[in-house]
Amino acid sequence: MKPVNMKKGEIYVVTAYRFGDRESHSYTLGVFTKKHKAQQVAESHRDYRGGKYACIVEKCIINEFENDSDRYAVEIFRAKSSLG
């Protein structure tokens, strides 16, 4: 397998939020280099948890952050909760 250059690349963080609420219980499912894989994990985990959790995929740029910016992580996909 070819190593991934993570210096300035994009990564996709998948987080599960109970009933889709960011203020409620949440946990990170994983970090992926492929958007498609992150979306598959989000949908699979939503189904596995019986629809109680919305799973969000956010795109981040490695080694890039600005305190004045609110765009350090951009939501690109949401596997919606079927409850709540």
C-alpha positions as CSV (number, residue, x, y, z in Angstrom):
1,M,0.0,0.0,0.0
2,K,1.3,3.4,-1.0
3,P,1.8,5.8,2.0
4,V,-0.4,8.9,2.1
5,N,1.3,12.3,2.2
6,M,-0.5,13.9,5.2
7,K,1.4,17.2,5.1
8,K,-1.4,19.4,3.6
9,G,-4.0,16.8,2.6
10,E,-7.7,16.5,3.2
11,I,-9.0,14.2,5.9
12,Y,-12.6,13.3,6.8
13,V,-13.6,13.0,10.4
14,V,-16.8,11.0,11.2
15,T,-18.7,11.8,14.4
16,A,-21.9,10.3,15.8
17,Y,-24.3,12.7,17.5
18,R,-27.3,11.3,19.5
19,F,-30.5,12.4,17.6
20,G,-28.3,14.7,15.5
21,D,-27.8,17.1,18.4
22,R,-24.3,18.5,18.8
23,E,-25.1,19.4,22.5
24,S,-26.0,15.8,23.3
25,H,-23.9,12.7,23.6
26,S,-21.4,12.3,20.8
27,Y,-18.3,10.4,19.9
28,T,-15.7,10.2,17.1
29,L,-16.0,7.1,14.9
30,G,-12.8,7.6,12.9
31,V,-10.6,9.7,10.6
32,F,-10.3,8.7,6.9
33,T,-8.4,9.8,3.8
34,K,-11.2,8.9,1.4
35,K,-14.5,10.8,1.5
36,H,-16.4,7.8,0.1
37,K,-15.2,5.5,2.9
38,A,-16.1,8.1,5.6
39,Q,-19.6,8.4,4.1
40,Q,-20.0,4.6,4.1
41,V,-18.9,4.4,7.8
42,A,-21.4,7.2,8.7
43,E,-24.3,5.4,7.0
44,S,-23.4,2.0,8.4
45,H,-23.0,3.3,12.0
46,R,-26.3,5.2,11.8
47,D,-28.0,2.0,10.8
48,Y,-26.1,-0.1,13.4
49,R,-27.3,2.3,16.1
50,G,-30.9,1.9,15.0
51,G,-31.2,5.5,13.7
52,K,-30.6,7.1,17.2
53,Y,-27.4,8.8,16.0
54,A,-26.9,11.1,13.1
55,C,-23.3,10.6,11.8
56,I,-21.6,13.6,10.4
57,V,-18.6,13.7,8.0
58,E,-16.5,16.8,8.2
59,K,-13.6,17.7,5.9
60,C,-10.5,19.1,7.5
61,I,-7.1,20.2,6.0
62,I,-4.1,18.7,7.8
63,N,-1.9,21.1,9.6
64,E,-4.2,24.1,8.8
65,F,-5.9,26.1,11.5
66,E,-6.8,29.8,12.1
67,N,-8.3,31.0,15.3
68,D,-10.3,33.7,13.5
69,S,-11.9,31.2,11.1
70,D,-15.0,29.2,11.8
71,R,-14.3,27.0,8.7
72,Y,-11.6,24.7,10.0
73,A,-14.0,21.8,9.7
74,V,-16.6,21.8,7.0
75,E,-19.6,19.4,7.2
76,I,-19.9,17.6,3.8
77,F,-22.2,14.8,4.6
78,R,-24.9,13.9,7.2
79,A,-26.4,10.4,7.7
80,K,-29.6,11.7,9.4
81,S,-31.0,10.2,12.6
82,S,-34.4,8.7,12.0
83,L,-35.6,9.4,15.6
84,G,-36.0,12.6,17.6
